[in-house]
């Protein structure tokens, strides 16, 4: 999973244009929203699109699991790992 965490960090930095964020700035267990990385609901939608394109992972905006899926980079990676249809 360390490789997937690194991939997701880079994907988020590039896909969300986080110009002043380096991969080492993103802690695996820190919150992605609010006081953590500071992402918002629009970023969540963009991440969902990026994950669909790269890994074939489908995340619906109405999914009750979204707060848990997007809680941290690690929870997102675990979801991708168990639901991906592409490498």
ABEGO torsion letter per residue (X at the ends): XAAAAAAAAAAAAAAAGBAABBAAABBAABBABEABAGBBAAAAAAAAAAAAAAAGBBBBAABAAAAAAAABAAAAAAAAAAABABX
